[in-house]
Amino acid sequence: MEFTEKRKLWKKINALTPQKMELAHRLLEQIRAGGDVMALIRRHPLAEGGYLNKAALVAAYKQLVDSGGMEPDTALLERIRMKPMRTLSGVTTVTVLTKPYPCPGKCIFCPTDVRMPKSYLPDEPGAMRALEHHFDPYAQVENRIRALKNLGHPTDKIELLILGGTWSSYRRDYQEWFVGRCFDAMNHSLTPTPLPEGEGKIPDGALKKIHTINENADHRNVGLVIETRPDEINPDEIKWLRHLGVTKVQMGAQSFNDHILEINKRGHDVESTRQATALLRAAGFKIVLHWMPNLLGATPASDREDFARMWADFCPDEIKIYPNQLLANAELYEYWQRGEFHPYTTDELVQLIADIKPSIPRYCRVNRVIRDIPSNNVVAGNRRTSLRQDVQETMKQRGTRCQCLRCREVKGKTVELSSLQMDDLIYQAGKAEEHFIAFNTAEDGLAGFIRLSLPSAGSPDTGIPDLAGAALIREVHVYGQSLAVGAEKSGAAQHVGLGTRLLEEAERIAKQNGFAKLAVIAAVGTRGYYLDRGFERGDYYLVKRI
């Protein structure tokens, strides 16, 4: 265990006096017997005031299991875990940052700090962890997995999110080494010859071997995400990203107005975003676009119009709404000093996002509605980081609702298989026909879905033989609390065969539309799942003849 994390855990355990430990043991037994966690905690106040918290219960649970006083109890741990929302979407996300490195962009809204990759600040939560570990990929991943385990979360299905400016601008030998070291940390005890700690070119074939090990590791990679610019995407970059194991690409679209992009010195136009999105879709990637209201030259009215353009052609699978925030170490600060830029107020932002959120299609997920930038960095304008909650409250008062994936996920709710209905939402995205095939509950909760893309003659040519004549499975996701691989939970959406049924439906639709094969952009740790269902290994994808 990484030293600082071990110290934190034992600090929690040692903070439990014999009286508190005894109380924690009693509460754990009552919770195992079916008692309500928070009700039991409130029913047993501490003599000195206050109550035991979930952190104390998790620490006591781990102390009991480690000492042999209790058998591991997944159901109990699930009930007492802290911040259960982190893994209620079915996977556990681990975020790492790359080292500071020059970015090709000159955006006037982007902060610059020599200690950090472009656009990041050292006091953002993820950035603080990266800085603490000197941007070492192995240390970042290992530490985060340990921390999540200590909070009671399962860590066998990891979505690795690599942040840090423009990924494509880093040297490729650094990219390969960085990804390899992240996988070394996930493979941990199964890696016979981990890569050297220092940066540098790794041996030919080494990453492929590390990937193969991860297919059966304790911490399997079920998604690998990078962030880059639209003008960096081309067929050669697509092949390289697949070599690394990337399955999802985040891009800063920022605006769909060329004039706004130009005066904010973004460095690319809307057509670049359109072409990049189409190429990524043709290669099966999941697509996340960042959109920024309140850029220089924008108004709330123009932002409403701009947001609507996103669904006419680009149609991302996920979005991050990042309102422009005025920071002292960004060039935009000088525009503000001259009176040329005016940040929106918190109320203006809330009203704007509450206006546009109901228009988000059912196939899209809203990951964020604001950057997690500490308010002390913001010079003027909105400083609230709880914008999502503010927007939800405003929409509730208006009687409107958002139908995005995040708002409809079943999360930890029990799923009655008999109540599920399969729906196929068909929409046009560029030159592809997209099928968002979903299992929905009677209450319109989303239990699982598959993204099937049917390219047309006008779709971009990726130059990858695996994809020639293939219908593309871009994502399969079944919701519910992230459980251990092979584990089952009564009523959990992840373990009632929904994924297999979705694959069968996608195969039926692809065959009906004249496709002779299916290709899936499988993450390294999910390859076994598809191989067990008739897929075979290609050069960059798993392929099945139909």
Secondary structure, 3 states (H helix, E strand, C coil): CCHHHHHHHHHHHHCCCHHHHHHHHHHHHHHHCCCCHHHHHHHCCCCCCCCCCHHHHHHHHHHHHHHCCCCCCHHHHHHHCCCHHHHCCCCEEEEEECCCCCCCCCCCCCCCCCCCCCCCCCCCHHHHHHHHCCCCHHHHHHHHHHHHHHCCCCCCEEEEEEECCCHHHCCHHHHHHHHHHHHHHHHHHHCCCCCCCCCCCCCCCHHHHHHHHHCCCCCEEEEEEEEECHHHCCHHHHHHHHHHCCCEEEEEEECCCHHHHHHCCCCCCHHHHHHHHHHHHHCCCEEEEEECCCCCCCCHHHHHHHHHHHHHHHCCCEEEECCCCCECCCCHHHHHHCCCCCCCCHHHHHHHHHHHHHHCCCCCEEEECCCCCCHHHECCCCCCCCHHHHHHHHHHHHCCCCCCHHHHECCCCCCCHHHCEEEEEEEEECCEEEEEEEEECCCCCEEEEEEEEECCCCCCCCCCHHHCCEEEEEEEEECCCCCCCCCCCCCCHHHCCHHHHHHHHHHHHHHHCCCCEEEECCCHHHHHHHHCCCCEECCCCEEEEC
